[in-house]
Amino acid sequence: MTTTTTTRTTVNPEPADDAPPEQRVRLSQVRMSDIFALGGAAVAALCMTGLLYTTLTPFSSAIGFGFVWYAFFIGLYAILTVFDETSQAVRDRLAGVVIRSLAIFVVGVLVFVIGFTLSKGWEVLTHFNFFSEDMSNAGPLDPLIYGGVLHAVVGTLIEIAIALAIVIPLGVMVAVYLSEMPGALSRLVRTIVEAMTALPSIVAGLFVYATVIMIFTKQQSGFAASIAISIMMLPIIIRSADVALRLVPSTLKEASYALGAGQWSTVKNVTLPTAKSGLATAIILGTARGIGETSPVLLCAGFTAAMNWNPFQGPMISLPLATFEFVKSPEPTMIARGFGTALVLLLLVLIMFIIARYFGGKGPGALSKRQTKARLRQSEKDAERMTAARATSTSTMTAEK
């Protein structure tokens, strides 16, 4: 007689999700105790910093006061949090406070810069002549109702347009090469691009001045300034575009290859459309770098108070250079014109950013309203054509029978 022994496997029960409230910590929840801890730490840090600055040390710098207060604030908040939270929760609270406070600081600096510039240059923007005239018939002592920065706006747009025409195809092609052709040469090119990112703008201006101006054109011009600006924009666009192309999922490329497409067909029809938003961001970053350059424009384009539409002949001024020339004047009206020119530059950058995001910010496969309507009309035509072909085929088969 055979005896069969049955072996059972015992599985330990999983811990219940509904643990007692005192054992579960919701790190994203903001409680009254957290608010009191933040407020108490801020007030206590302010008192300790004030005591330190008034009685113990001869410090008087406002910036140093802010740094010391922030250090006391973080330390006191950590101490107050230890009494109520675990070590993991304390680290999370500290990280959240540091990240949010730094973000608030950055936004505050940006708001301060824009607000200060707006307060100094708003009076100039109320005069229409500031946007419709140049400075050929206005001097430093003339009131704000005379003169403007139309010549600087035109010069900036011409120089940036020429620079973008140079760097967009070149930068995207180099980024595609770095992404699609890995190897020793691509590593060398990437190293050179990274080194060019730290190139001082004055060096680029001196290089163009010594080569293009001294050897070929023999005069300062907007085209020479555009070449110098292109040198500064190119590494920014290449690196940003390279990162955007690397983020394209490899499965999309593999699917394209599986359907029989070649490498460059895949790049054209899959990689570039998928990375369109990232490429637009790269162009925006490069444009923001180039549109604010001053020293290359001063060396290569020169300074003029009159309008110049020809980038290949004569000096051509830009908005950053005009701001520099206006602000360094001792006359209050010229200083106001300088801040007004800076505001025009900010407005121009904002408009270019909106345009770039409108055309390049859509995801892959996203269609505009016009494209959607055209696609619907084409679908209706295809449906009518297929219906007519089906009817013809049916009538032919009936006649044969």
Disulfide bonds with the S-S distance in Angstrom:
none
